[in-house]
Structures are given as structure tokens and as C-alpha cells.
Amino acid sequence: MIKYNKIYNKDFLDFSKKIPEETIDLIVTSPPYGIGKEYEKKIPLEDYLSWSTKVFTEFRRILKDTGSLFYQVGTYVGEKGVHYPWDIMLFPLFVNLEFISRNRIIWIRQHGTHAKHKFSNRHESILWFTKSHNYKFNLDGIRVPQKYPNKKGYRKGKLYGKFTSDPRGKNPGDVWAFRNVKHNHEEQTVHPCQFPEDMITRIILATTDPKDIVFDPFIGSGTTAVVAKHYNRRFLGCEIVEEYVNIANHRLKGEPDKNNNFPNLKTLRHYVDLTGEDIAKFTYSRQVGKVPTPSKNSRIFSENYHLEKTIERITYEAENPRFKGECK
Ligand SMILES: C[S@@+](CC[C@H](N)C(=O)[O-])C[C@H]1O[C@@H](n2cnc3c(N)ncnc32)[C@H](O)[C@@H]1O
């Protein structure tokens, strides 16, 4: 029998056999891409697609009828740099298994490597599927501020002179700008491609209720479990690399190890905020400066800030091409 609130050090397709049918409320994950990252082998595209079909068949079996699946993917780069967007390649597999598509969310980034022979990648996507039409979507749990909260109706009619925007905030839309966990992000562990916690928070709050079961079959450094625990959901995780399972458990525990080290700056800051201990006594993996900075000095900007900055930047770049040559 599997236990909840636990991360298993297993291969997903072996582990999934232990999960009973229709028990999971939400699956949220980012899979290995088979492109030769440090935790995986490069595998041919056909093999990857047949592995994916087996994985999605298991997802369908273990999801409750009211359940949701969020699958976050980027691109597969084939021979000679040929570009295959994973969401386009995988979408037919989901549809063949009768998953019902709800959204294709575009996750944009301000930064990344600069390509030389094509446009630089600045987005990934998240496919949202449900198993039936009887699914959960709690919009009130995830509203964001209105752009023009003080706008009033100006046409004669019922709304004339009244506020036209919902004071509770608006739907966040399907373009998300959560900061990627790189560089000096306070959540960064030694894992190379973590989810940002705020992105998983939105997904969990929108599609689950307290005590629901949230499963990440490729959980890496444990982000999904950390967020699920924080919001009083039960979690279940699976991860093939033991080192990542240890990091995930360390994040969940939130205490220093025997060397007074933490898996990331966020966990360290949280610990000293709670205990009042001197932050200079501790270190964290991927430490940048000599002494960790406390949470009062942290500079964390909202998703909206990143979204607006990105749009400002893209608009500026479109309006100011470096070369304004005449058309020939
Ligand atoms: C894209 S990363 C997920 C990172 C995670 N979202 C986080 O926040 O840290 C994919 C993870 O899947 C793991 N993995 C690869 N193949 C696996 C398999 N067959 N079963 C379970 N985990 C696997 C990798 O070790 C890697 O940590």
C-alpha cells in the first residue's frame, strides 16, 4: 500500500502499478525530455513518444473522474537543431486517450541562452487536461489584480457611473510570467530545472480542495510537495534520482543538516524567521555571497511585474530594430 505525504525513489512506470485506480485529484509535473540533461539519457523521438503513451495511460487510470493533469514541457531539439515543440508532439497522445483539453498555458521568460541560428526560446508551455467535464476550477482562489480597478461605465445603462471591474480581481489568463528558478532565485537547489513555487501554487489552488491528493510523478527537488504541504493538500511524489529525493525531503523538513546547511535560501530564511537564530551560522547549497541575506532583504517581484516588464521589453524591441535598412 502506498503512503501519502511521501516521495518514493522509483521509476514512475514501476511505481505507478502500486497506485490504485481513480485516487489522484491532481497530477502536476514536468517530465524528463530525453534530451540528455544531467539526469537523463538522450533517447530517439519515437521511443520517447511510446514511453509517453505508457505514462499517460497510467495517468488516466490513477486520476479521479473530477481530476486534472498539468503537463509542463519545452522543446525537443533533434538532429541538426531541428525544433520539435513537445506540446504539439504530445497533444495527440492525450486526445487519443480521451483526455479533455482545457488550456494551453504559455510560460514566458525574460532571459535565456541566445540562439545563433534561430530565434531564442523564450517560452515553454503547460497543457491542462481533465478526465471529465465534472472538474474543479476555483477561480476565486487565484484571481489577480485588475489592470484598471477604478474604471467606471461611461455608456448610459445599468453600469453607468459604476465600477466595471470585478473588485475581487480578474482571471490570470493563459500567459504566465513566473520567474524561472535560475541565477539568484531564492528557491534554487542543485536541481537544474525546478518549478517556481508560485506557479505550482496557482495550479494547486485553482484545481484542488484542502486534503485532496496532489501527485508529481517526476518530482525532482520536491517543489510540488512543498507547495501541496503548505496549502494543506496531501502529496505523493516519485523520482528516480536518489540525490533529488534527499533534497526534496530536506526542503520539506525545513531544518539544517548536520553541517548547518539548507537545500536553498528560501528554506534557510524561513527557518531563521521562525527560530530567531543568527543567519550567519548557516549556509545553503548554491550559496552566492559570503553570508546569506535574510528575508527582509529579499527582492521578490510579483508575477505581474515580470509580465509587464517582459511585455515592455518585447514592445521596445519590436519598435526599435537594431537595423532600420530600407526595403529592397
Ligand atoms: C524536469 S525535472 C522535474 C523537476 C521538478 N519539477 C522540480 O521542481 O524540481 C524531471 C525529473 O524527472 C526525473 N526522472 C527522470 N526519469 C524518471 C522516471 N522514469 N521516473 C521518475 N522520475 C524520473 C529526473 O531525475 C528529474 O529530476
The ligand as a Tripos MOL2 file, in Angstrom:
@<TRIPOS>MOLECULE
LIG
   27    29     1     0     0
SMALL
NO_CHARGES

@<TRIPOS>ATOM
      1 C1         12.0890   18.3160  -15.3130 C.3       1 LIG1
      2 S1         12.6330   17.5050  -13.8850 S.3       1 LIG1
      3 C2         11.3850   17.9220  -12.6990 C.3       1 LIG1
      4 C3         11.8190   18.9970  -11.7190 C.3       1 LIG1
      5 C4         10.7650   19.3600  -10.7040 C.3       1 LIG1
      6 N1          9.5860   19.9200  -11.3460 N.3       1 LIG1
      7 C5         11.2960   20.3280   -9.6430 C.2       1 LIG1
      8 O1         10.6220   21.3170   -9.3150 O.co2     1 LIG1
      9 O2         12.4050   20.1000   -9.1480 O.co2     1 LIG1
     10 C6         12.2680   15.8150  -14.2490 C.3       1 LIG1
     11 C7         12.6990   14.8430  -13.1620 C.3       1 LIG1
     12 O3         12.2890   13.5300  -13.5370 O.3       1 LIG1
     13 C8         13.2340   12.5980  -13.0190 C.3       1 LIG1
     14 N2         13.0440   11.3460  -13.7730 N.ar      1 LIG1
     15 C9         13.5680   11.0170  -14.9900 C.ar      1 LIG1
     16 N3         13.1050    9.8210  -15.3870 N.ar      1 LIG1
     17 C10        12.2710    9.3710  -14.4150 C.ar      1 LIG1
     18 C11        11.4700    8.2080  -14.2630 C.ar      1 LIG1
     19 N4         11.4560    7.2570  -15.2030 N.pl3     1 LIG1
     20 N5         10.7240    8.0640  -13.1400 N.ar      1 LIG1
     21 C12        10.7450    9.0420  -12.1740 C.ar      1 LIG1
     22 N6         11.5000   10.1620  -12.2630 N.ar      1 LIG1
     23 C13        12.2300   10.3450  -13.3690 C.ar      1 LIG1
     24 C14        14.5620   13.3070  -13.2270 C.3       1 LIG1
     25 O4         15.5570   12.7890  -12.3830 O.3       1 LIG1
     26 C15        14.2020   14.7670  -12.9250 C.3       1 LIG1
     27 O5         14.5000   15.1170  -11.5950 O.3       1 LIG1
@<TRIPOS>BOND
     1     1     2 1
     2     2     3 1
     3     2    10 1
     4     3     4 1
     5     4     5 1
     6     5     6 1
     7     5     7 1
     8     7     8 2
     9     7     9 1
    10    10    11 1
    11    11    12 1
    12    11    26 1
    13    12    13 1
    14    13    14 1
    15    13    24 1
    16    14    15 ar
    17    14    23 ar
    18    15    16 ar
    19    16    17 ar
    20    17    18 ar
    21    17    23 ar
    22    18    19 1
    23    18    20 ar
    24    20    21 ar
    25    21    22 ar
    26    22    23 ar
    27    24    25 1
    28    24    26 1
    29    26    27 1
@<TRIPOS>SUBSTRUCTURE
     1 LIG1         1 GROUP 0 **** ****
